[in-house]
Amino acid sequence: MSQLTEAQRRAYVRKGGVSCLHCNSDQIEGGSFSADTGIVTQGIHCLECGHRWTDVYELVAVKED
């Protein structure tokens, strides 16, 4: 598969990561999370086309209970 453009990456993040980066299917599934010093990663794969990628989450705020 071809490399994603920066515009495609930004669009995926802006939409909240709810559809496949390549086929636009909403049939995506995430694996377990891995955390390290304010960064969390999660493997994602598309159940329609089989493409796999990694979502990266970053700590942006904290809220007290």
PyMOL Python script that loads the backbone (N, CA, C, O; Angstrom):
from pymol import cmd

cmd.read_pdbstr("""\
ATOM      1  N   MET A   1       0.840  -1.187   0.000  1.00  0.00           N
ATOM      2  CA  MET A   1       0.000   0.000   0.000  1.00  0.00           C
ATOM      3  C   MET A   1       0.879   1.242   0.000  1.00  0.00           C
ATOM      4  O   MET A   1       2.009   1.208   0.487  1.00  0.00           O
ATOM      5  N   SER A   2       0.370   2.322  -0.537  1.00  0.00           N
ATOM      6  CA  SER A   2       1.140   3.549  -0.639  1.00  0.00           C
ATOM      7  C   SER A   2       1.257   4.252   0.713  1.00  0.00           C
ATOM      8  O   SER A   2       0.449   4.033   1.615  1.00  0.00           O
ATOM      9  N   GLN A   3       2.269   5.090   0.832  1.00  0.00           N
ATOM     10  CA  GLN A   3       2.477   5.871   2.041  1.00  0.00           C
ATOM     11  C   GLN A   3       1.393   6.948   2.153  1.00  0.00           C
ATOM     12  O   GLN A   3       0.934   7.498   1.152  1.00  0.00           O
ATOM     13  N   LEU A   4       1.003   7.230   3.380  1.00  0.00           N
ATOM     14  CA  LEU A   4       0.012   8.277   3.609  1.00  0.00           C
ATOM     15  C   LEU A   4       0.642   9.647   3.471  1.00  0.00           C
ATOM     16  O   LEU A   4       1.811   9.847   3.799  1.00  0.00           O
ATOM     17  N   THR A   5      -0.140  10.575   2.987  1.00  0.00           N
ATOM     18  CA  THR A   5       0.323  11.956   2.946  1.00  0.00           C
ATOM     19  C   THR A   5       0.078  12.597   4.306  1.00  0.00           C
ATOM     20  O   THR A   5      -0.704  12.085   5.107  1.00  0.00           O
ATOM     21  N   GLU A   6       0.735  13.696   4.561  1.00  0.00           N
ATOM     22  CA  GLU A   6       0.520  14.418   5.810  1.00  0.00           C
ATOM     23  C   GLU A   6      -0.929  14.890   5.914  1.00  0.00           C
ATOM     24  O   GLU A   6      -1.495  14.905   7.007  1.00  0.00           O
ATOM     25  N   ALA A   7      -1.530  15.272   4.799  1.00  0.00           N
ATOM     26  CA  ALA A   7      -2.941  15.689   4.797  1.00  0.00           C
ATOM     27  C   ALA A   7      -3.858  14.532   5.207  1.00  0.00           C
ATOM     28  O   ALA A   7      -4.824  14.741   5.940  1.00  0.00           O
ATOM     29  N   GLN A   8      -3.564  13.320   4.743  1.00  0.00           N
ATOM     30  CA  GLN A   8      -4.365  12.156   5.119  1.00  0.00           C
ATOM     31  C   GLN A   8      -4.227  11.859   6.611  1.00  0.00           C
ATOM     32  O   GLN A   8      -5.211  11.518   7.269  1.00  0.00           O
ATOM     33  N   ARG A   9      -3.030  11.983   7.141  1.00  0.00           N
ATOM     34  CA  ARG A   9      -2.812  11.770   8.573  1.00  0.00           C
ATOM     35  C   ARG A   9      -3.582  12.794   9.404  1.00  0.00           C
ATOM     36  O   ARG A   9      -4.240  12.441  10.382  1.00  0.00           O
ATOM     37  N   ARG A  10      -3.495  14.051   9.011  1.00  0.00           N
ATOM     38  CA  ARG A  10      -4.212  15.110   9.744  1.00  0.00           C
ATOM     39  C   ARG A  10      -5.714  14.893   9.686  1.00  0.00           C
ATOM     40  O   ARG A  10      -6.398  15.099  10.688  1.00  0.00           O
ATOM     41  N   ALA A  11      -6.241  14.488   8.551  1.00  0.00           N
ATOM     42  CA  ALA A  11      -7.683  14.249   8.409  1.00  0.00           C
ATOM     43  C   ALA A  11      -8.129  13.108   9.318  1.00  0.00           C
ATOM     44  O   ALA A  11      -9.188  13.195   9.940  1.00  0.00           O
ATOM     45  N   TYR A  12      -7.341  12.046   9.402  1.00  0.00           N
ATOM     46  CA  TYR A  12      -7.657  10.904  10.265  1.00  0.00           C
ATOM     47  C   TYR A  12      -7.739  11.349  11.725  1.00  0.00           C
ATOM     48  O   TYR A  12      -8.680  10.996  12.435  1.00  0.00           O
ATOM     49  N   VAL A  13      -6.762  12.114  12.162  1.00  0.00           N
ATOM     50  CA  VAL A  13      -6.740  12.600  13.543  1.00  0.00           C
ATOM     51  C   VAL A  13      -7.894  13.562  13.785  1.00  0.00           C
ATOM     52  O   VAL A  13      -8.563  13.469  14.814  1.00  0.00           O
ATOM     53  N   ARG A  14      -8.141  14.476  12.866  1.00  0.00           N
ATOM     54  CA  ARG A  14      -9.224  15.462  13.005  1.00  0.00           C
ATOM     55  C   ARG A  14     -10.588  14.779  13.142  1.00  0.00           C
ATOM     56  O   ARG A  14     -11.445  15.255  13.887  1.00  0.00           O
ATOM     57  N   LYS A  15     -10.795  13.663  12.425  1.00  0.00           N
ATOM     58  CA  LYS A  15     -12.065  12.930  12.491  1.00  0.00           C
ATOM     59  C   LYS A  15     -12.151  12.013  13.708  1.00  0.00           C
ATOM     60  O   LYS A  15     -13.175  11.363  13.921  1.00  0.00           O
ATOM     61  N   GLY A  16     -11.087  11.956  14.505  1.00  0.00           N
ATOM     62  CA  GLY A  16     -11.115  11.150  15.716  1.00  0.00           C
ATOM     63  C   GLY A  16     -10.708   9.708  15.530  1.00  0.00           C
ATOM     64  O   GLY A  16     -10.909   8.897  16.434  1.00  0.00           O
ATOM     65  N   GLY A  17     -10.142   9.360  14.387  1.00  0.00           N
ATOM     66  CA  GLY A  17      -9.663   8.006  14.158  1.00  0.00           C
ATOM     67  C   GLY A  17     -10.758   6.961  14.103  1.00  0.00           C
ATOM     68  O   GLY A  17     -10.600   5.865  14.642  1.00  0.00           O
ATOM     69  N   VAL A  18     -11.868   7.289  13.456  1.00  0.00           N
ATOM     70  CA  VAL A  18     -13.025   6.387  13.462  1.00  0.00           C
ATOM     71  C   VAL A  18     -13.191   5.557  12.187  1.00  0.00           C
ATOM     72  O   VAL A  18     -14.134   4.774  12.078  1.00  0.00           O
ATOM     73  N   SER A  19     -12.280   5.725  11.223  1.00  0.00           N
ATOM     74  CA  SER A  19     -12.397   4.944   9.991  1.00  0.00           C
ATOM     75  C   SER A  19     -11.010   4.612   9.449  1.00  0.00           C
ATOM     76  O   SER A  19     -10.024   5.269   9.782  1.00  0.00           O
ATOM     77  N   CYS A  20     -10.954   3.592   8.618  1.00  0.00           N
ATOM     78  CA  CYS A  20      -9.699   3.124   8.052  1.00  0.00           C
ATOM     79  C   CYS A  20      -9.005   4.226   7.249  1.00  0.00           C
ATOM     80  O   CYS A  20      -9.635   4.974   6.501  1.00  0.00           O
ATOM     81  N   LEU A  21      -7.703   4.297   7.430  1.00  0.00           N
ATOM     82  CA  LEU A  21      -6.891   5.273   6.710  1.00  0.00           C
ATOM     83  C   LEU A  21      -6.879   5.035   5.205  1.00  0.00           C
ATOM     84  O   LEU A  21      -6.648   5.966   4.433  1.00  0.00           O
ATOM     85  N   HIS A  22      -7.125   3.801   4.783  1.00  0.00           N
ATOM     86  CA  HIS A  22      -6.987   3.470   3.369  1.00  0.00           C
ATOM     87  C   HIS A  22      -8.309   3.241   2.650  1.00  0.00           C
ATOM     88  O   HIS A  22      -8.490   3.726   1.533  1.00  0.00           O
ATOM     89  N   CYS A  23      -9.245   2.507   3.271  1.00  0.00           N
ATOM     90  CA  CYS A  23     -10.502   2.228   2.561  1.00  0.00           C
ATOM     91  C   CYS A  23     -11.698   2.993   3.138  1.00  0.00           C
ATOM     92  O   CYS A  23     -12.806   2.917   2.607  1.00  0.00           O
ATOM     93  N   ASN A  24     -11.462   3.733   4.233  1.00  0.00           N
ATOM     94  CA  ASN A  24     -12.479   4.569   4.871  1.00  0.00           C
ATOM     95  C   ASN A  24     -13.596   3.772   5.557  1.00  0.00           C
ATOM     96  O   ASN A  24     -14.610   4.357   5.936  1.00  0.00           O
ATOM     97  N   SER A  25     -13.437   2.468   5.724  1.00  0.00           N
ATOM     98  CA  SER A  25     -14.428   1.645   6.414  1.00  0.00           C
ATOM     99  C   SER A  25     -14.452   2.010   7.898  1.00  0.00           C
ATOM    100  O   SER A  25     -13.422   2.360   8.474  1.00  0.00           O
ATOM    101  N   ASP A  26     -15.627   1.927   8.508  1.00  0.00           N
ATOM    102  CA  ASP A  26     -15.714   2.156   9.950  1.00  0.00           C
ATOM    103  C   ASP A  26     -15.515   0.855  10.730  1.00  0.00           C
ATOM    104  O   ASP A  26     -15.664   0.830  11.952  1.00  0.00           O
ATOM    105  N   GLN A  27     -15.181  -0.213  10.028  1.00  0.00           N
ATOM    106  CA  GLN A  27     -14.961  -1.517  10.647  1.00  0.00           C
ATOM    107  C   GLN A  27     -13.494  -1.667  11.061  1.00  0.00           C
ATOM    108  O   GLN A  27     -12.764  -2.484  10.499  1.00  0.00           O
ATOM    109  N   ILE A  28     -13.072  -0.875  12.047  1.00  0.00           N
ATOM    110  CA  ILE A  28     -11.703  -0.951  12.543  1.00  0.00           C
ATOM    111  C   ILE A  28     -11.719  -1.443  13.981  1.00  0.00           C
ATOM    112  O   ILE A  28     -12.702  -1.277  14.703  1.00  0.00           O
ATOM    113  N   GLU A  29     -10.615  -2.048  14.378  1.00  0.00           N
ATOM    114  CA  GLU A  29     -10.513  -2.644  15.700  1.00  0.00           C
ATOM    115  C   GLU A  29      -9.136  -2.353  16.280  1.00  0.00           C
ATOM    116  O   GLU A  29      -8.126  -2.419  15.580  1.00  0.00           O
ATOM    117  N   GLY A  30      -9.109  -2.028  17.579  1.00  0.00           N
ATOM    118  CA  GLY A  30      -7.855  -1.732  18.242  1.00  0.00           C
ATOM    119  C   GLY A  30      -7.408  -2.854  19.154  1.00  0.00           C
ATOM    120  O   GLY A  30      -8.228  -3.574  19.725  1.00  0.00           O
ATOM    121  N   GLY A  31      -6.099  -2.995  19.285  1.00  0.00           N
ATOM    122  CA  GLY A  31      -5.520  -3.980  20.186  1.00  0.00           C
ATOM    123  C   GLY A  31      -5.245  -3.364  21.542  1.00  0.00           C
ATOM    124  O   GLY A  31      -5.843  -2.351  21.906  1.00  0.00           O
ATOM    125  N   SER A  32      -4.349  -3.970  22.282  1.00  0.00           N
ATOM    126  CA  SER A  32      -4.016  -3.477  23.615  1.00  0.00           C
ATOM    127  C   SER A  32      -3.215  -2.176  23.520  1.00  0.00           C
ATOM    128  O   SER A  32      -2.643  -1.849  22.480  1.00  0.00           O
ATOM    129  N   PHE A  33      -3.192  -1.448  24.640  1.00  0.00           N
ATOM    130  CA  PHE A  33      -2.475  -0.185  24.722  1.00  0.00           C
ATOM    131  C   PHE A  33      -1.088  -0.409  25.313  1.00  0.00           C
ATOM    132  O   PHE A  33      -0.877  -1.331  26.100  1.00  0.00           O
ATOM    133  N   SER A  34      -0.155   0.440  24.926  1.00  0.00           N
ATOM    134  CA  SER A  34       1.180   0.449  25.515  1.00  0.00           C
ATOM    135  C   SER A  34       1.483   1.884  25.918  1.00  0.00           C
ATOM    136  O   SER A  34       1.353   2.793  25.098  1.00  0.00           O
ATOM    137  N   ALA A  35       1.886   2.106  27.172  1.00  0.00           N
ATOM    138  CA  ALA A  35       2.109   3.466  27.666  1.00  0.00           C
ATOM    139  C   ALA A  35       3.557   3.667  28.071  1.00  0.00           C
ATOM    140  O   ALA A  35       4.207   2.759  28.588  1.00  0.00           O
ATOM    141  N   ASP A  36       4.059   4.896  27.821  1.00  0.00           N
ATOM    142  CA  ASP A  36       5.412   5.249  28.227  1.00  0.00           C
ATOM    143  C   ASP A  36       5.530   6.767  28.341  1.00  0.00           C
ATOM    144  O   ASP A  36       5.534   7.461  27.324  1.00  0.00           O
ATOM    145  N   THR A  37       5.625   7.284  29.541  1.00  0.00           N
ATOM    146  CA  THR A  37       5.884   8.693  29.830  1.00  0.00           C
ATOM    147  C   THR A  37       5.019   9.656  29.019  1.00  0.00           C
ATOM    148  O   THR A  37       5.541  10.437  28.223  1.00  0.00           O
ATOM    149  N   GLY A  38       3.719   9.604  29.214  1.00  0.00           N
ATOM    150  CA  GLY A  38       2.811  10.556  28.581  1.00  0.00           C
ATOM    151  C   GLY A  38       2.398  10.219  27.166  1.00  0.00           C
ATOM    152  O   GLY A  38       1.618  10.960  26.570  1.00  0.00           O
ATOM    153  N   ILE A  39       2.894   9.126  26.606  1.00  0.00           N
ATOM    154  CA  ILE A  39       2.531   8.699  25.256  1.00  0.00           C
ATOM    155  C   ILE A  39       1.948   7.287  25.343  1.00  0.00           C
ATOM    156  O   ILE A  39       2.513   6.414  26.000  1.00  0.00           O
ATOM    157  N   VAL A  40       0.832   7.078  24.685  1.00  0.00           N
ATOM    158  CA  VAL A  40       0.206   5.760  24.619  1.00  0.00           C
ATOM    159  C   VAL A  40       0.066   5.381  23.151  1.00  0.00           C
ATOM    160  O   VAL A  40      -0.336   6.211  22.335  1.00  0.00           O
ATOM    161  N   THR A  41       0.390   4.147  22.808  1.00  0.00           N
ATOM    162  CA  THR A  41       0.213   3.666  21.434  1.00  0.00           C
ATOM    163  C   THR A  41      -0.750   2.485  21.434  1.00  0.00           C
ATOM    164  O   THR A  41      -0.871   1.755  22.418  1.00  0.00           O
ATOM    165  N   GLN A  42      -1.429   2.320  20.309  1.00  0.00           N
ATOM    166  CA  GLN A  42      -2.378   1.224  20.151  1.00  0.00           C
ATOM    167  C   GLN A  42      -2.356   0.753  18.701  1.00  0.00           C
ATOM    168  O   GLN A  42      -2.525   1.549  17.776  1.00  0.00           O
ATOM    169  N   GLY A  43      -2.148  -0.530  18.515  1.00  0.00           N
ATOM    170  CA  GLY A  43      -2.230  -1.108  17.178  1.00  0.00           C
ATOM    171  C   GLY A  43      -3.677  -1.165  16.726  1.00  0.00           C
ATOM    172  O   GLY A  43      -4.553  -1.587  17.481  1.00  0.00           O
ATOM    173  N   ILE A  44      -3.930  -0.739  15.491  1.00  0.00           N
ATOM    174  CA  ILE A  44      -5.275  -0.707  14.912  1.00  0.00           C
ATOM    175  C   ILE A  44      -5.242  -1.498  13.614  1.00  0.00           C
ATOM    176  O   ILE A  44      -4.244  -1.469  12.893  1.00  0.00           O
ATOM    177  N   HIS A  45      -6.323  -2.202  13.313  1.00  0.00           N
ATOM    178  CA  HIS A  45      -6.402  -2.842  11.997  1.00  0.00           C
ATOM    179  C   HIS A  45      -7.829  -2.768  11.459  1.00  0.00           C
ATOM    180  O   HIS A  45      -8.802  -2.718  12.213  1.00  0.00           O
ATOM    181  N   CYS A  46      -7.918  -2.764  10.137  1.00  0.00           N
ATOM    182  CA  CYS A  46      -9.194  -2.665   9.438  1.00  0.00           C
ATOM    183  C   CYS A  46      -9.714  -4.064   9.150  1.00  0.00           C
ATOM    184  O   CYS A  46      -9.009  -4.893   8.574  1.00  0.00           O
ATOM    185  N   LEU A  47     -10.941  -4.317   9.550  1.00  0.00           N
ATOM    186  CA  LEU A  47     -11.549  -5.620   9.315  1.00  0.00           C
ATOM    187  C   LEU A  47     -11.998  -5.795   7.866  1.00  0.00           C
ATOM    188  O   LEU A  47     -12.274  -6.913   7.433  1.00  0.00           O
ATOM    189  N   GLU A  48     -12.072  -4.697   7.117  1.00  0.00           N
ATOM    190  CA  GLU A  48     -12.481  -4.760   5.702  1.00  0.00           C
ATOM    191  C   GLU A  48     -11.290  -5.039   4.776  1.00  0.00           C
ATOM    192  O   GLU A  48     -11.304  -6.010   4.019  1.00  0.00           O
ATOM    193  N   CYS A  49     -10.265  -4.189   4.838  1.00  0.00           N
ATOM    194  CA  CYS A  49      -9.156  -4.315   3.880  1.00  0.00           C
ATOM    195  C   CYS A  49      -7.898  -4.926   4.488  1.00  0.00           C
ATOM    196  O   CYS A  49      -6.968  -5.265   3.757  1.00  0.00           O
ATOM    197  N   GLY A  50      -7.853  -5.073   5.817  1.00  0.00           N
ATOM    198  CA  GLY A  50      -6.718  -5.699   6.470  1.00  0.00           C
ATOM    199  C   GLY A  50      -5.543  -4.789   6.766  1.00  0.00           C
ATOM    200  O   GLY A  50      -4.545  -5.243   7.326  1.00  0.00           O
ATOM    201  N   HIS A  51      -5.635  -3.502   6.402  1.00  0.00           N
ATOM    202  CA  HIS A  51      -4.527  -2.577   6.656  1.00  0.00           C
ATOM    203  C   HIS A  51      -4.310  -2.416   8.160  1.00  0.00           C
ATOM    204  O   HIS A  51      -5.268  -2.432   8.933  1.00  0.00           O
ATOM    205  N   ARG A  52      -3.056  -2.261   8.571  1.00  0.00           N
ATOM    206  CA  ARG A  52      -2.695  -2.087   9.978  1.00  0.00           C
ATOM    207  C   ARG A  52      -1.892  -0.804  10.156  1.00  0.00           C
ATOM    208  O   ARG A  52      -1.119  -0.415   9.281  1.00  0.00           O
ATOM    209  N   TRP A  53      -2.086  -0.156  11.297  1.00  0.00           N
ATOM    210  CA  TRP A  53      -1.333   1.040  11.642  1.00  0.00           C
ATOM    211  C   TRP A  53      -1.329   1.189  13.150  1.00  0.00           C
ATOM    212  O   TRP A  53      -1.963   0.407  13.858  1.00  0.00           O
ATOM    213  N   THR A  54      -0.615   2.192  13.645  1.00  0.00           N
ATOM    214  CA  THR A  54      -0.538   2.451  15.076  1.00  0.00           C
ATOM    215  C   THR A  54      -1.047   3.854  15.370  1.00  0.00           C
ATOM    216  O   THR A  54      -0.572   4.830  14.790  1.00  0.00           O
ATOM    217  N   ASP A  55      -2.017   3.949  16.275  1.00  0.00           N
ATOM    218  CA  ASP A  55      -2.478   5.242  16.757  1.00  0.00           C
ATOM    219  C   ASP A  55      -1.577   5.658  17.915  1.00  0.00           C
ATOM    220  O   ASP A  55      -1.165   4.823  18.720  1.00  0.00           O
ATOM    221  N   VAL A  56      -1.274   6.958  17.994  1.00  0.00           N
ATOM    222  CA  VAL A  56      -0.436   7.509  19.056  1.00  0.00           C
ATOM    223  C   VAL A  56      -1.255   8.543  19.811  1.00  0.00           C
ATOM    224  O   VAL A  56      -1.776   9.490  19.224  1.00  0.00           O
ATOM    225  N   TYR A  57      -1.362   8.347  21.129  1.00  0.00           N
ATOM    226  CA  TYR A  57      -2.116   9.255  21.991  1.00  0.00           C
ATOM    227  C   TYR A  57      -1.131   9.971  22.906  1.00  0.00           C
ATOM    228  O   TYR A  57      -0.160   9.374  23.372  1.00  0.00           O
ATOM    229  N   GLU A  58      -1.385  11.256  23.163  1.00  0.00           N
ATOM    230  CA  GLU A  58      -0.496  12.048  23.992  1.00  0.00           C
ATOM    231  C   GLU A  58      -1.287  12.708  25.109  1.00  0.00           C
ATOM    232  O   GLU A  58      -2.397  13.191  24.889  1.00  0.00           O
ATOM    233  N   LEU A  59      -0.718  12.728  26.302  1.00  0.00           N
ATOM    234  CA  LEU A  59      -1.356  13.381  27.435  1.00  0.00           C
ATOM    235  C   LEU A  59      -1.499  14.876  27.150  1.00  0.00           C
ATOM    236  O   LEU A  59      -0.510  15.557  26.880  1.00  0.00           O
ATOM    237  N   VAL A  60      -2.723  15.379  27.211  1.00  0.00           N
ATOM    238  CA  VAL A  60      -2.963  16.797  26.916  1.00  0.00           C
ATOM    239  C   VAL A  60      -3.590  17.551  28.074  1.00  0.00           C
ATOM    240  O   VAL A  60      -3.643  18.780  28.050  1.00  0.00           O
ATOM    241  N   ALA A  61      -4.070  16.836  29.095  1.00  0.00           N
ATOM    242  CA  ALA A  61      -4.697  17.502  30.236  1.00  0.00           C
ATOM    243  C   ALA A  61      -4.802  16.523  31.389  1.00  0.00           C
ATOM    244  O   ALA A  61      -4.614  15.317  31.229  1.00  0.00           O
ATOM    245  N   VAL A  62      -5.107  17.072  32.553  1.00  0.00           N
ATOM    246  CA  VAL A  62      -5.355  16.250  33.726  1.00  0.00           C
ATOM    247  C   VAL A  62      -6.570  16.844  34.451  1.00  0.00           C
ATOM    248  O   VAL A  62      -6.757  18.060  34.488  1.00  0.00           O
ATOM    249  N   LYS A  63      -7.378  15.966  35.017  1.00  0.00           N
ATOM    250  CA  LYS A  63      -8.593  16.386  35.705  1.00  0.00           C
ATOM    251  C   LYS A  63      -8.657  15.670  37.047  1.00  0.00           C
ATOM    252  O   LYS A  63      -8.525  14.448  37.111  1.00  0.00           O
ATOM    253  N   GLU A  64      -8.858  16.426  38.109  1.00  0.00           N
ATOM    254  CA  GLU A  64      -8.983  15.804  39.431  1.00  0.00           C
ATOM    255  C   GLU A  64     -10.381  15.248  39.617  1.00  0.00           C
ATOM    256  O   GLU A  64     -11.353  15.777  39.077  1.00  0.00           O
ATOM    257  N   ASP A  65     -10.469  14.171  40.390  1.00  0.00           N
ATOM    258  CA  ASP A  65     -11.779  13.578  40.720  1.00  0.00           C
ATOM    259  C   ASP A  65     -12.505  14.421  41.745  1.00  0.00           C
ATOM    260  O   ASP A  65     -13.619  14.083  42.145  1.00  0.00           O
TER     261      ASP A  65
END
""", "prot")
cmd.dss("prot")
cmd.show_as("cartoon", "prot")
cmd.util.cbc("prot")
cmd.orient("prot")
